[in-house]
């Protein structure tokens, strides 16, 4: 893990040093508001998602913090992810980007049925809150179209009886696709 973090930091340093020699034609600070459809990677259902992402751009690079809430089939997944995007095409009216991110995810079940007679409830085992994402984006002026794949650890729910003995458990996958359309506030071309 240390090797990965050091490699990431050295790569970002080299990219920023190379990018410092180019002339930025876009404003540095932007905030993207997005909404879209979410689809569970397991194919068991979908829902919607909204997100807010403040970012700082330098050269063809962009660093941001994505705050997102996805609501899917009987669960909510909230996330705070630190993102990095590289603009592959950064001239003309269209900007194409590819990026990745690492951060924290929290999955909460919603709705559902009573566990039934003889049980006192369900215990949700702790999940690993750390996850990541990969994404592609297309921006045109102040509109952004994107696709993200969020890698989220599974959650295991365990039923317990009156004596607190486990009676059964089920594991739920949390990774999901997100297809979204967003509005970019700021970050436009410099005049």
C-alpha positions in Angstrom: 0.0 0.0 0.0 2.9 2.3 0.8 4.4 1.7 -2.6 1.1 2.5 -4.3 0.7 5.8 -2.4 4.4 6.8 -3.1 4.0 6.0 -6.8 0.8 8.0 -6.9 2.4 11.0 -5.2 5.5 10.9 -7.5 3.3 10.6 -10.6 1.2 13.6 -9.5 4.3 15.6 -8.9 5.8 14.8 -12.3 2.4 15.6 -14.0 2.1 18.9 -12.2 5.7 19.9 -13.1 5.1 19.2 -16.8 1.7 20.9 -16.7 3.1 24.0 -15.1 4.8 24.8 -18.4 1.5 24.9 -20.4 -0.8 27.9 -20.5 -4.1 27.3 -18.8 -7.1 28.5 -20.9 -9.7 27.6 -18.3 -10.4 29.0 -14.8 -9.0 26.9 -12.0 -12.0 26.5 -9.6 -15.2 24.8 -10.4 -18.2 23.0 -8.8 -20.1 20.3 -10.6 -23.7 19.4 -9.6 -24.8 16.1 -11.1 -27.8 13.8 -11.1 -28.3 10.5 -12.9 -29.1 6.8 -12.8 -27.3 4.2 -10.8 -27.2 0.5 -11.6 -25.9 -2.2 -9.3 -22.9 -4.1 -10.7 -24.6 -7.3 -9.6 -27.6 -6.5 -11.9 -30.0 -6.7 -9.0 -31.6 -3.3 -9.5 -31.0 0.4 -9.8 -32.0 3.8 -8.7 -30.7 7.4 -8.8 -27.8 9.4 -7.5 -27.0 13.1 -6.9 -23.5 14.6 -6.3 -21.6 17.7 -5.6 -17.9 18.0 -6.6 -15.8 21.0 -6.0 -12.5 20.8 -8.0 -9.3 22.7 -8.8 -7.9 22.4 -12.3 -4.3 23.0 -13.4 -3.1 22.5 -16.9 -4.8 19.3 -18.2 -5.3 17.9 -14.6 -8.2 18.3 -12.2 -8.3 17.4 -8.4 -11.6 17.3 -6.6 -13.7 15.9 -3.8 -16.9 14.2 -4.9 -19.8 14.0 -2.3 -22.5 11.6 -3.6 -25.7 9.9 -2.4 -26.9 6.9 -4.4 -30.3 5.4 -3.7 -30.8 1.9 -5.1 -33.0 -1.1 -4.5 -33.4 -1.2 -0.7 -30.1 0.7 0.2 -28.5 4.1 0.3 -24.8 4.5 -0.4 -23.2 7.8 0.6 -19.6 8.6 -0.4 -16.8 11.1 -0.1 -14.2 10.4 -2.7 -11.0 12.3 -3.6 -10.8 12.4 -7.4 -8.2 13.0 -10.1 -9.0 13.6 -13.7 -6.8 14.0 -16.7 -8.2 15.9 -19.7 -7.3 13.8 -22.8 -8.8 16.5 -25.1 -8.6 20.0 -23.7 -9.1 22.3 -26.6 -12.2 23.3 -28.6 -15.7 23.2 -27.3 -15.5 19.5 -26.1 -13.3 18.3 -23.2 -12.8 14.5 -22.8 -11.5 13.2 -19.4 -10.5 10.0 -17.7 -10.1 9.7 -14.0 -10.0 7.8 -10.8 -10.6 8.3 -7.1 -10.3 6.9 -3.6 -12.4 7.6 -0.6 -15.0 6.5 1.9 -18.3 4.8 1.3 -21.2 4.1 3.7 -24.0 1.7 2.9 -27.3 1.8 4.8 -30.3 -0.6 4.2 -33.7 1.1 3.7 -37.2 -0.3 4.0 -37.6 -4.0 4.1 -39.8 -6.4 6.1 -40.0 -7.3 9.8 -37.6 -10.2 10.6 -40.7 -12.2 11.8 -41.7 -13.8 15.1 -38.9 -15.2 17.3 -36.3 -12.7 16.1 -35.2 -9.5 17.7 -33.9 -7.8 14.6 -30.9 -7.9 12.3 -27.3 -6.9 13.0 -25.4 -5.3 10.1 -21.8 -6.3 10.2 -19.3 -3.6 9.7 -18.1 -3.1 6.1 -14.7 -1.8 5.0 -15.5 1.9 4.3 -12.7 2.4 1.9 -13.4 2.2 -1.9 -12.6 3.7 -5.2 -13.9 4.7 -8.6 -12.9 4.9 -12.2 -14.6 7.3 -14.6 -14.9 8.8 -18.1 -16.4 12.2 -18.9 -17.3 14.5 -21.7 -17.8 18.2 -21.1 -19.2 20.8 -23.4 -19.1 24.4 -22.1 -20.9 24.1 -18.7 -22.5 20.7 -19.2 -20.9 17.4 -18.3 -21.9 13.8 -19.2 -20.2 11.1 -17.3 -20.0 7.4 -16.4 -18.5 6.2 -13.1 -17.9 2.7 -11.7 -17.8 2.8 -7.9 -16.0 -0.1 -6.2 -17.6 -0.5 -2.8 -17.1 -3.4 -0.3 -20.0 -5.7 0.4 -22.2 -5.6 3.6 -23.2 -8.8 5.4 -26.5 -8.8 7.3 -27.0 -11.4 10.0 -30.4 -12.3 11.5 -30.3 -13.1 15.3 -33.0 -14.9 17.4 -34.2 -13.9 20.9 -31.1 -15.4 22.5 -28.8 -13.4 20.1 -27.7 -16.5 18.2 -27.2 -16.1 14.5 -30.0 -17.7 12.5 -28.8 -16.8 9.0 -26.9 -14.2 7.0 -26.8 -12.7 3.6 -24.1 -10.7 1.8 -25.1 -7.7 -0.4 -22.8 -6.4 -3.1 -22.5 -2.6 -3.2 -20.4 -1.8 -6.3 -22.4 0.2 -8.8 -22.4 2.1 -12.1 -23.4 5.7 -12.2 -24.5 7.5 -15.5 -25.0 11.2 -14.9 -25.5 14.6 -16.4 -24.1 17.7 -14.6 -23.9 21.4 -14.6 -20.4 22.9 -14.1 -20.4 26.2 -12.2 -17.1 28.1 -12.8 -14.2 26.5 -14.5 -15.1 28.1 -17.9 -12.7 29.5 -20.5 -10.7 32.5 -19.5 -11.5 35.7 -21.5 
